[in-house]
Amino acid sequence: MGKLKTGQPVCVPELRWMGERGLRVNTGTATLARYKQLVSLNLSELDDIIPTDDSILLVLKSALIKPGAPLPENLRRALAAVLPAEATTSGRRHVLEVEYGGEAGPDLPALASRAGLTEAAFIQCHAASDYTVAFLGFQPGFPYLRGLPQALASPRRETPRVHVAAGSVAIGGEVCGIYPAQGPGGWQLIGRTASVLFDPARAAPALLMPGDRVRFVPVSAR
């Protein structure tokens, strides 16, 4: 993908075309702050703003800007003002009840043993942490959560499961995630929540959004 011509004199971080309508900008550790700021601007030139772990994809209105052409002045100035920002964002707070272990979390015993912990200690460590939604992906509404204690990090399964239940709380490397819907998956399953993470009938289908904070609370099997 070629670099974008942004014009002068306003300075905008390097943007790269992704297809005919997407612009990708690297954001490093400030992705969530910059995402929140861009959303708050309600820029008419954009159809969507999609955060990832360390970058943001800007989806332009169809045929608004041709690849290689300068950005409109309004959009260029907005990006120049927002993208360099290094602010923090609080986001909404969610408390999710989780049934750990057993049928809901079949990988918990092996992960606890790998970490040198009892299952109870593993659960306590996992539930004591504050998590932040870094971005959504894989399935609609699937949150990638930062904040997993390093001692609990574990590689994904060598052989993915064909069926993973909706609401399954899982670990994949140094990230925690929750499966919104039943389907295949290769993350390590440690528990399950009854919270509905994605519902197309809701005004806001995804329960969790980038920047939101999450806390897990252990509950007994239902």
VOTOR-837912 format. One record per atom (N, C-alpha, C, CB): residue in one letter; x, y, z. Coordinates in steps of 0.1 Angstrom, whole numbers, plus 5000, padded with zeros to 4 digits. Glycine has a CB too. Example, Ala and Ser with C-alpha at 12.3 -4.5 7.8 and 13.67 -1.06 7.14 Angstrom:
2
a513249435078a512349555078a513249675078a511349555090s512849785071s513749895071s512950005079s514149945057
// end
This chain:
222
m500849885000m500050005000m500950135000m499150005012g500550234992g501450344991g501150445002g501150414978k502050535005k501950645015k500950745009k503250705018l500250815019l499250905015l499851045015l498150905026k499451125005k499951265004k498951345012k499951314989t499551415022t498651485032t498651635030t499051445046g499551685021g499551825019g500351905029g498251875018q500452035028q501152125037q500252235041q502452175030p500552305053p501652275062p501352195074p502252405066v500052145075v499652075087v500351935087v498152065088c500951895098c501651765099c500751665104c502851785107v500551555097v499751435101v500651315101v498551415091p500551225112p501351105112p501151025099p500951015124e502150945096e502150865083e500850775082e503350785082l500150795071l498950715069l499250625057l497750805066r498550505057r498750415045r497350375040r499650295049w497250365027w495950325021w495850175024w495950355006m494650135027m494249995028m493049975019m493949955043g493249925007g492249914997g491850054992g490949845003e490650074988e490150194982e489650294992e489150174971r489250245004r488550335013r489150345027r487150295014g490150265029g490750255043g492050325044g490950115047l492250395055l493550455059l494050405072l493450615059r495250355073r495750295085r496850385091r496350155082v496750415104v497750495111v498250415123v497150635115n499550405125n500150345137n499950435149n501650315135t499450385160t499150465172t499950415184t497750455174g500650305183g501450265195g500650235207g502450365198t501050285218t500350255231t499150355233t501350275242a498950445224a497850545227a496650525218a498350685223t496450395214t495350365205t494050405210t495350215201l493750365223l492450385228l492150535230l492250315242a493050605234a492850755236a492550825223a494150815243r493350785213r493150845199r491850805193r494250815190y491450675195y490150625190y489050705196y490050475193k489050725209k487950795216k487850935211k488150795231q488950995209q488951135204q488451145190q490351195205l488851055182l488351055168l486851035167l489050955159v486350935175v484950915176v484151035180v484550795185s484651105190s483951225195s483851335185s484651275208l484651335175l484651445165l483551435155l485951455157n482951305153n481951285144n482251335130n480551345149l483351305125l483851345112l482951295101l485351305110s482451395093s481551355082s482251275071s480851475077e483551285070e484251225059e484451075062e485651285057l484151025074l484450885078l483150805079l485250885090d483250685074d482150585076d482350505089d481950495064d483550485093d483850405105d485250435109d483650255101i485450405122i486850415129i487050285136i486950535138i488050205132i488250075138i489550065145i488149965126p489650045158p490850035165p491349885165p490750075179t492749875164t493349745167t494249755179t494149695154d495149665180d496049675192d496949795192d496849545193d497549825180d498449935179d498250025167d499849885179s497050025162s496750115150s495250135149s497350045137i494950235140i493550265138i493250265123i493150405144l492150205119l491750205105l490650305103l491350065100l490850405094l489850505091l489150465078l490450645090v487850435079v487150395067v486450525061v486050285070l486850565049l486350685043l485050665036l487350735033k484250775035k483050765027k483350725013k482250905027s482450645007s482750584994s483050694984s481550504989a484150674977a484550764965a484750914970a483450764955l484950934983l485151074988l486551114984l484951085003i487551024986i488951064984i489550954975i489751084997k490250984965k490950884957k492350854963k491050934942p492750724962p494050694967p495150774961p494350544965g496050834969g497150924964g496751064964g497550874951a495551104966a495151244966a495251304980a493651264961p495451434981p495551494994p494251485002p495951644992l494351485015l493151475023l492451615023l493551445038p491151615025p490451745026p490951815039p488951715028e490951945038e491552025049e490951995062e491452175045n489651985063n488951965076n489451835082n487451955073l489451725074l489951595079l491351595083l489651485069r492251665074r493651665077r493951735090r494351745066r493251855093r493551925105r493051845117r492852065104a491851775116a491351695127a492351585131a489951635123l492851515120l493851405123l495151465129l494151335110a495551575125a496751635130a496651675144a497151755122a495451715148a495251755162a495051635172a493951845163v494451525166v494051415175v495151305176v492751355170l495651265164l496551145164l497751155172l496851115150p498451275174p499651275182p499351275197p500451395179a498051285201a497751295215a498151175223a496251325217e498551185235e498951075244e498151085257e500451085248a496751085256a495951095267a495450955271a494751185264t494850945283t494350825288t492850835287t494750795302t492150715287t490750715286t490150615296t490250675272s489050655303s488550575313s487550465308s487850655324g486750505298g485750405293g484750365303g486450285288r483750285299r482750235308r483250125316r481450195300r482650095327r483049985336r482049875336r483350035350h482449755335h481649635335h482049535345h481549575321v481149475352v481449365361v480749245356v480949395376l481549135352l480949015346l481148895356l481648985333e480048835359e480148715367e480648595359e478748675373v481548515364v482148405357v482148275365v483648445353e481748175359e481848035365e483147985360e480547945361y484047965369y485447915366y485547765367y486447985375g486347705358g486647565359g485547475355g487047535373g485647345357g484647245354g484347245339g483347275362e483147215336e482747215322e482847345315e481347165320a482747455323a482847585317a484247625314a482247685327g485247575322g486647605320g487547485320g487047705330p487447405310p488147275310p489647285310p487747195298d490247405306d491647415305d492247475318d492047505294l491447505328l491847575340l492847485348l490747605349p492647355350p493547275358p494947275352p493047135359a495047255338a496347255332a497047385333a496247205317l496347495331l496947625331l497447665346l495947735327a496647625356a497047645369a498347565373a495947605379s498347445368s499547365370s500747425363s499347215366r500547475351r501647535344r502147655351r501147575329a501347735357a501647855364a502247825378a500547945365g502147705383g502647665396g501647715407g503947725398l500347715403l499347765412l498247665415l498747895407t497547675426t496347595427t495247655418t495947585442e494247575416e493147635408e492547755414e492047525405a492347745428a491747855435a492647985434a491547815450a493947965435a494848075434a494848135420a496248035438f494748055410f494748095396f493448185394f494747985386i492348135399i491048215398i491148345405i489848125403q491648345417q491848465425q492648565418q492348435439c493748525412c494648615405c494048665392c495948535401h493248585385h492648635373h491548735376h492048515365a490748705387a489648795390a490048915397a488648715399a491248925402a491749045409a492249155400a492849005419s492449125387s492949215378s491849305371s493749145367d492249425368d491449515360d491849495345d491549665364y490849475336y491149455322y490549575314y490449325318t491249605303t490849705294t490549645280t491849825293v489449675274v489149625260v490049705250v487649645256a491049635244a491949695235a491349715221a493249615233f490549605217f489849615204f488949495203f490949625192l488149495192l487249385190l487649315177l485749435189g487449185176g487849115164g487448965165g489249125161f487848895155f487548745154f486148715152f488148675166q485248745162q483848735161q483248875164q483248625170p482048905159p481349025163p481249035178p479949045156g481849145183g481749165198g482849095206g480449125202f483749025199f484848945207f485849055212f485548845198p485949065226p486849165231p488249105234p486349225244y489349175229y490649145233y491049235245y491649175221l491249165257l491349235269l492849235274l490549165280r493349355276r494649375282r494549385297r495349505276g495649335304g495649345318g495849205325g494349405323l495949095317l496148965322l497548955329l496148855311p497548915342p498748895349p499748805341p498548835363q501048845341q501948775333q502048625337q503348845335a501848605350a501948465355a500948375349a501948465370l499848435344l498748355339l498748335323l497448415343a499648405317a499848395302a500048255298a500948495297s499448215287s499548085282s499348085267s498647985289p500148005259p499947995245p498647935241p501047915238r498147965229r496847905225r497047755223r496447965212r495947685222r495947535220r496647495207r494547475221e497347385206e497847345194e496747305184e498847225196t495747245189t494547205181t493347275186t494347045182p492747365178p491547435182p490447345184p491247545171r489447385192r488247315194r487247345183r487647345208v486447255180v485447275169v484247355175v484947145164h483947335188h482847405194h483347465207h481647305197v483147595209v483347675221v482047745224v484547775219a481647725236a480347785241a480347935241a479947725254a479247995238a479148145240a479348185254a477748195235g480048295256g480348345269g481648285275g479248315278s482348195268s483548135273s484648235275s484048025264v485248245287v486348335290v487648255288v486248385305a488548315280a489648235276a490948315276a489448185262i492048245275i493348315275i494048265262i494248275287g494648365255g495448345243g496648425244g494648375230g497748365248g499048435250g498948525262g499348515237e499148655260e499148755271e497848835271e500348845270v496848775264v495548845262v494448755267v495348885248c493448825273c492248755277c491048785268c491848785292g490148695265g489048715256g487848645260g489448675242i486748685254i485448625257i484748595244i484548715267y484348465242y483648425230y482148475230y483748275228p481748565221p480348615221p479348505216p480248735213a479848415208a478948325202a479548185201a478448365188q478748085200q479347945199q480047935185q478247835200g481147865186g481947845173g483247785176g482047975166p484147765166p485447715168p486347815175p486047665155g487347765182g488347855188g489547775194g487647935199g490647845194g491847785199g492447835212g492847785189w491647925219w492147985231w491947885243w491448115234q492647905254q492547825266q491347865274q493847825274l490347775276l489147805283l489247795298l487947725278i488947905305i489047895320i487747915327i490048005325g486747965320g485447985326g484348035316g485548085337r483248075322r482148115313r481248225320r481247995308t480848315312t479948425318t478548405311t480548565316a477548445318a476148435313a475848575306a475148415323s476648665307s476448795300s476448785285s477548905305v475548845278v475448845264v476348955258v473948865259l477348905251l478349005246l477949065233l479648935245f477149005225f476749055212f475249025209f477649015201d474449125207d473049105204d472649205193d472149115217p472449155181p472149245170p470849325172p471949175157a469949275181a468749345184a468949465193a467749255190r470049475200r470249595209r470649715201r471349555219a470349835207a470849955200a472349965198a470350075208a473049915208a474549895207a474749745208a475249975219p474849675197p474949525197p476049475206p475149475183a477249535206a478449485214a478349535228a479749525207l478349445238l478349485252l479549565255l478249365261l480749525250l482049585254l482549655242l483049475259m483149775244m483749855233m485149895237m482849975231p486049925227p487349965230p487450075240p488150005217g488250055250g488450155261g487650125273g488050285256d486650025272d485849985284d486749905294d484649905280r486349915307r487049845317r486249725321r487449935329v486849615324v486149495328v486749435341v486249385316r485849385349r486349315362r485549185362r486049405375f486149075365f485548945366f485248905381f486348835359v484048855383v483648805397v483348655396v482448885402p484048575404p483748435404p482348405410p484848355412v481648315404v480348265409v480348115409v479148325401s479348055416s479247915416s478547865404s478447865429a478747735401a478047685389a476547695390a478447535387r475947735378r474547755378r473847625376r474147855367
// end
